[in-house]
Amino acid sequence: VRWMMYWIVFALFMAIETLTDLLISWFPFYYEVKMAFVLWLLSPYTRGSSLLYRKFVHPTLSRKEKDIDTYVIQARERGYEMMVRYGKRGLNLAATAAVQAAAKSQGALAGRLRSFSMQDLRSIPDEA
């Protein structure tokens, strides 16, 4: 549970830090403060990640639980619909390509098969 709290808080920190890095990275000692914050999150003595998780993340997730569940259900339905739609489109493209390839190669295939017919073999003079 401790590691789950750490990784959730760290992921949120990284997402926020990625967005705000360009705005605040020019502050003096920014990188040192960032390193100290990550160590504070990670330290088993300070338990910074569990403190932040219990004070901010968990209450927010609890309040928004129904919205999150609704969003997950909608995303699952949309994902299934998109998979079916693009799967059909992919199969149609593959079938069209196979039919076109067969139509284009039919003439070459017929020419090769003709060279192995019995009529062609009879027309070869016997050397014996």
Secondary structure, DSSP 4 states (H G I P E B T S, - for coil): -HHHHHHHHHHHHHHHHHHHHHHHTTSTTHHHHHHHHHHHHH-TTT-HHHHHIIIIIHHHHHHTHHHHHHHHHHHHHHHHHHHHHHHHHHHHHHHHHHHHHHHHHHHHHHHHHHHTSHHHHHTSPP--
